[in-house]
């Protein structure tokens, strides 16, 4: 019985440690995701600005009509 309790205690300790590590990783991943979204928005805005500043060719005008 004593050995069973010790084994259970070790398993619970490992589980607690694993949960803590996963929480930390989750926080890091959420931060990375936020940074990636911000970078994508910035890149999208820059691309839109570049596209707006490009002169339109006669082909693109004809295709839109």
N, CA, C and O atoms as a GROMACS GRO file, in nm:
protein
  260
    1UNK      N    1   0.081  -0.119   0.000
    1UNK     CA    2   0.000   0.000   0.000
    1UNK      C    3   0.086   0.126   0.000
    1UNK      O    4   0.058   0.223  -0.071
    2UNK      N    5   0.190   0.124   0.079
    2UNK     CA    6   0.283   0.238   0.085
    2UNK      C    7   0.348   0.263  -0.050
    2UNK      O    8   0.363   0.378  -0.093
    3UNK      N    9   0.387   0.156  -0.117
    3UNK     CA   10   0.450   0.168  -0.249
    3UNK      C   11   0.351   0.223  -0.351
    3UNK      O   12   0.389   0.303  -0.437
    4UNK      N   13   0.226   0.182  -0.341
    4UNK     CA   14   0.123   0.232  -0.432
    4UNK      C   15   0.102   0.383  -0.415
    4UNK      O   16   0.089   0.457  -0.512
    5UNK      N   17   0.098   0.426  -0.290
    5UNK     CA   18   0.082   0.567  -0.263
    5UNK      C   19   0.201   0.648  -0.313
    5UNK      O   20   0.184   0.757  -0.367
    6UNK      N   21   0.320   0.595  -0.295
    6UNK     CA   22   0.441   0.663  -0.342
    6UNK      C   23   0.439   0.673  -0.494
    6UNK      O   24   0.473   0.778  -0.550
    7UNK      N   25   0.401   0.566  -0.562
    7UNK     CA   26   0.392   0.566  -0.707
    7UNK      C   27   0.288   0.668  -0.755
    7UNK      O   28   0.312   0.741  -0.851
    8UNK      N   29   0.174   0.671  -0.688
    8UNK     CA   30   0.070   0.766  -0.724
    8UNK      C   31   0.119   0.910  -0.703
    8UNK      O   32   0.093   0.997  -0.785
    9UNK      N   33   0.188   0.933  -0.594
    9UNK     CA   34   0.243   1.066  -0.566
    9UNK      C   35   0.340   1.110  -0.676
    9UNK      O   36   0.338   1.225  -0.719
   10UNK      N   37   0.425   1.020  -0.719
   10UNK     CA   38   0.521   1.051  -0.826
   10UNK      C   39   0.449   1.082  -0.957
   10UNK      O   40   0.486   1.175  -1.028
   11UNK      N   41   0.347   1.005  -0.988
   11UNK     CA   42   0.271   1.028  -1.110
   11UNK      C   43   0.199   1.164  -1.105
   11UNK      O   44   0.196   1.236  -1.205
   12UNK      N   45   0.143   1.197  -0.991
   12UNK     CA   46   0.075   1.326  -0.976
   12UNK      C   47   0.175   1.440  -0.988
   12UNK      O   48   0.145   1.542  -1.050
   13UNK      N   49   0.292   1.424  -0.929
   13UNK     CA   50   0.397   1.527  -0.938
   13UNK      C   51   0.438   1.548  -1.084
   13UNK      O   52   0.455   1.662  -1.127
   14UNK      N   53   0.455   1.440  -1.158
   14UNK     CA   54   0.491   1.451  -1.300
   14UNK      C   55   0.379   1.518  -1.379
   14UNK      O   56   0.406   1.600  -1.467
   15UNK      N   57   0.256   1.485  -1.347
   15UNK     CA   58   0.140   1.544  -1.416
   15UNK      C   59   0.133   1.694  -1.389
   15UNK      O   60   0.107   1.773  -1.480
   16UNK      N   61   0.155   1.734  -1.266
   16UNK     CA   62   0.154   1.876  -1.230
   16UNK      C   63   0.264   1.950  -1.306
   16UNK      O   64   0.242   2.060  -1.357
   17UNK      N   65   0.381   1.890  -1.312
   17UNK     CA   66   0.493   1.951  -1.384
   17UNK      C   67   0.461   1.964  -1.533
   17UNK      O   68   0.489   2.067  -1.594
   18UNK      N   69   0.405   1.860  -1.590
   18UNK     CA   70   0.368   1.862  -1.731
   18UNK      C   71   0.264   1.971  -1.759
   18UNK      O   72   0.276   2.044  -1.857
   19UNK      N   73   0.164   1.981  -1.674
   19UNK     CA   74   0.060   2.085  -1.691
   19UNK      C   75   0.122   2.224  -1.684
   19UNK      O   76   0.086   2.312  -1.762
   20UNK      N   77   0.213   2.243  -1.591
   20UNK     CA   78   0.280   2.373  -1.578
   20UNK      C   79   0.360   2.406  -1.703
   20UNK      O   80   0.354   2.518  -1.753
   21UNK      N   81   0.434   2.308  -1.753
   21UNK     CA   82   0.512   2.329  -1.876
   21UNK      C   83   0.422   2.360  -1.995
   21UNK      O   84   0.454   2.446  -2.077
   22UNK      N   85   0.310   2.292  -2.004
   22UNK     CA   86   0.217   2.315  -2.114
   22UNK      C   87   0.154   2.454  -2.105
   22UNK      O   88   0.133   2.520  -2.206
   23UNK      N   89   0.125   2.499  -1.984
   23UNK     CA   90   0.071   2.634  -1.966
   23UNK      C   91   0.172   2.739  -2.012
   23UNK      O   92   0.136   2.834  -2.082
   24UNK      N   93   0.298   2.720  -1.974
   24UNK     CA   94   0.403   2.814  -2.014
   24UNK      C   95   0.419   2.815  -2.166
   24UNK      O   96   0.432   2.921  -2.228
   25UNK      N   97   0.418   2.697  -2.226
   25UNK     CA   98   0.430   2.688  -2.371
   25UNK      C   99   0.310   2.754  -2.439
   25UNK      O  100   0.326   2.822  -2.541
   26UNK      N  101   0.193   2.736  -2.384
   26UNK     CA  102   0.072   2.796  -2.439
   26UNK      C  103   0.082   2.948  -2.437
   26UNK      O  104   0.044   3.014  -2.534
   27UNK      N  105   0.133   3.004  -2.329
   27UNK     CA  106   0.150   3.149  -2.320
   27UNK      C  107   0.248   3.197  -2.427
   27UNK      O  108   0.223   3.298  -2.494
   28UNK      N  109   0.359   3.125  -2.444
   28UNK     CA  110   0.458   3.161  -2.547
   28UNK      C  111   0.396   3.153  -2.686
   28UNK      O  112   0.417   3.242  -2.768
   29UNK      N  113   0.322   3.048  -2.712
   29UNK     CA  114   0.261   3.030  -2.844
   29UNK      C  115   0.157   3.139  -2.873
   29UNK      O  116   0.148   3.187  -2.985
   30UNK      N  117   0.080   3.177  -2.772
   30UNK     CA  118  -0.017   3.284  -2.791
   30UNK      C  119   0.054   3.416  -2.822
   30UNK      O  120   0.009   3.493  -2.907
   31UNK      N  121   0.164   3.439  -2.754
   31UNK     CA  122   0.242   3.560  -2.780
   31UNK      C  123   0.300   3.558  -2.922
   31UNK      O  124   0.295   3.658  -2.993
   32UNK      N  125   0.353   3.444  -2.962
   32UNK     CA  126   0.406   3.429  -3.098
   32UNK      C  127   0.295   3.452  -3.202
   32UNK      O  128   0.318   3.517  -3.304
   33UNK      N  129   0.178   3.398  -3.175
   33UNK     CA  130   0.066   3.413  -3.268
   33UNK      C  131   0.026   3.560  -3.280
   33UNK      O  132   0.000   3.609  -3.390
   34UNK      N  133   0.020   3.629  -3.168
   34UNK     CA  134  -0.013   3.771  -3.171
   34UNK      C  135   0.089   3.849  -3.252
   34UNK      O  136   0.053   3.934  -3.333
   35UNK      N  137   0.217   3.819  -3.231
   35UNK     CA  138   0.323   3.888  -3.305
   35UNK      C  139   0.313   3.856  -3.455
   35UNK      O  140   0.331   3.945  -3.538
   36UNK      N  141   0.284   3.732  -3.488
   36UNK     CA  142   0.270   3.693  -3.628
   36UNK      C  143   0.151   3.765  -3.693
   36UNK      O  144   0.162   3.812  -3.807
   37UNK      N  145   0.040   3.773  -3.622
   37UNK     CA  146  -0.076   3.845  -3.676
   37UNK      C  147  -0.042   3.992  -3.699
   37UNK      O  148  -0.079   4.049  -3.801
   38UNK      N  149   0.028   4.052  -3.604
   38UNK     CA  150   0.068   4.193  -3.619
   38UNK      C  151   0.159   4.211  -3.741
   38UNK      O  152   0.143   4.306  -3.818
   39UNK      N  153   0.253   4.119  -3.758
   39UNK     CA  154   0.343   4.126  -3.873
   39UNK      C  155   0.268   4.108  -4.004
   39UNK      O  156   0.298   4.175  -4.103
   40UNK      N  157   0.171   4.018  -4.006
   40UNK     CA  158   0.092   3.996  -4.127
   40UNK      C  159   0.009   4.119  -4.161
   40UNK      O  160  -0.004   4.155  -4.278
   41UNK      N  161  -0.048   4.182  -4.060
   41UNK     CA  162  -0.126   4.303  -4.083
   41UNK      C  163  -0.037   4.415  -4.138
   41UNK      O  164  -0.076   4.486  -4.230
   42UNK      N  165   0.080   4.430  -4.081
   42UNK     CA  166   0.174   4.531  -4.128
   42UNK      C  167   0.213   4.504  -4.273
   42UNK      O  168   0.214   4.596  -4.355
   43UNK      N  169   0.245   4.379  -4.305
   43UNK     CA  170   0.283   4.343  -4.441
   43UNK      C  171   0.166   4.366  -4.538
   43UNK      O  172   0.186   4.413  -4.650
   44UNK      N  173   0.047   4.332  -4.494
   44UNK     CA  174  -0.072   4.352  -4.578
   44UNK      C  175  -0.093   4.500  -4.607
   44UNK      O  176  -0.123   4.538  -4.720
   45UNK      N  177  -0.078   4.582  -4.505
   45UNK     CA  178  -0.095   4.727  -4.525
   45UNK      C  179   0.011   4.783  -4.619
   45UNK      O  180  -0.019   4.867  -4.703
   46UNK      N  181   0.135   4.736  -4.605
   46UNK     CA  182   0.241   4.782  -4.694
   46UNK      C  183   0.212   4.739  -4.838
   46UNK      O  184   0.232   4.816  -4.931
   47UNK      N  185   0.167   4.616  -4.854
   47UNK     CA  186   0.135   4.565  -4.988
   47UNK      C  187   0.020   4.643  -5.051
   47UNK      O  188   0.025   4.677  -5.169
   48UNK      N  189  -0.082   4.671  -4.973
   48UNK     CA  190  -0.193   4.750  -5.025
   48UNK      C  191  -0.145   4.889  -5.068
   48UNK      O  192  -0.188   4.940  -5.172
   49UNK      N  193  -0.057   4.948  -4.988
   49UNK     CA  194  -0.003   5.079  -5.024
   49UNK      C  195   0.076   5.074  -5.153
   49UNK      O  196   0.065   5.163  -5.237
   50UNK      N  197   0.155   4.969  -5.169
   50UNK     CA  198   0.231   4.954  -5.293
   50UNK      C  199   0.140   4.934  -5.413
   50UNK      O  200   0.163   4.991  -5.520
   51UNK      N  201   0.037   4.853  -5.396
   51UNK     CA  202  -0.056   4.829  -5.506
   51UNK      C  203  -0.131   4.956  -5.544
   51UNK      O  204  -0.156   4.981  -5.662
   52UNK      N  205  -0.167   5.035  -5.446
   52UNK     CA  206  -0.236   5.160  -5.475
   52UNK      C  207  -0.146   5.260  -5.546
   52UNK      O  208  -0.193   5.342  -5.624
   53UNK      N  209  -0.016   5.254  -5.518
   53UNK     CA  210   0.075   5.351  -5.578
   53UNK      C  211   0.121   5.310  -5.718
   53UNK      O  212   0.184   5.390  -5.788
   54UNK      N  213   0.090   5.188  -5.758
   54UNK     CA  214   0.130   5.142  -5.892
   54UNK      C  215   0.037   5.202  -5.997
   54UNK      O  216  -0.084   5.209  -5.976
   55UNK      N  217   0.095   5.244  -6.109
   55UNK     CA  218   0.008   5.295  -6.215
   55UNK      C  219  -0.074   5.180  -6.274
   55UNK      O  220  -0.027   5.067  -6.286
   56UNK      N  221  -0.195   5.213  -6.311
   56UNK     CA  222  -0.280   5.110  -6.372
   56UNK      C  223  -0.251   5.102  -6.520
   56UNK      O  224  -0.235   5.204  -6.587
   57UNK      N  225  -0.244   4.980  -6.571
   57UNK     CA  226  -0.223   4.962  -6.714
   57UNK      C  227  -0.358   4.959  -6.783
   57UNK      O  228  -0.461   4.942  -6.718
   58UNK      N  229  -0.358   4.975  -6.914
   58UNK     CA  230  -0.485   4.975  -6.989
   58UNK      C  231  -0.550   4.838  -6.983
   58UNK      O  232  -0.673   4.828  -6.990
   59UNK      N  233  -0.471   4.730  -6.971
   59UNK     CA  234  -0.527   4.595  -6.962
   59UNK      C  235  -0.610   4.579  -6.836
   59UNK      O  236  -0.720   4.524  -6.842
   60UNK      N  237  -0.559   4.626  -6.723
   60UNK     CA  238  -0.633   4.609  -6.600
   60UNK      C  239  -0.761   4.691  -6.600
   60UNK      O  240  -0.860   4.651  -6.539
   61UNK      N  241  -0.761   4.806  -6.668
   61UNK     CA  242  -0.881   4.887  -6.679
   61UNK      C  243  -0.984   4.812  -6.764
   61UNK      O  244  -1.103   4.809  -6.730
   62UNK      N  245  -0.939   4.752  -6.877
   62UNK     CA  246  -1.030   4.678  -6.965
   62UNK      C  247  -1.090   4.556  -6.894
   62UNK      O  248  -1.207   4.525  -6.913
   63UNK      N  249  -1.009   4.488  -6.810
   63UNK     CA  250  -1.057   4.368  -6.743
   63UNK      C  251  -1.163   4.402  -6.637
   63UNK      O  252  -1.251   4.321  -6.609
   64UNK      N  253  -1.154   4.519  -6.578
   64UNK     CA  254  -1.248   4.556  -6.474
   64UNK      C  255  -1.383   4.595  -6.534
   64UNK      O  256  -1.484   4.586  -6.464
   65UNK      N  257  -1.389   4.636  -6.656
   65UNK     CA  258  -1.514   4.682  -6.720
   65UNK      C  259  -1.606   4.568  -6.752
   65UNK      O  260  -1.715   4.590  -6.806
   0.00000   0.00000   0.00000
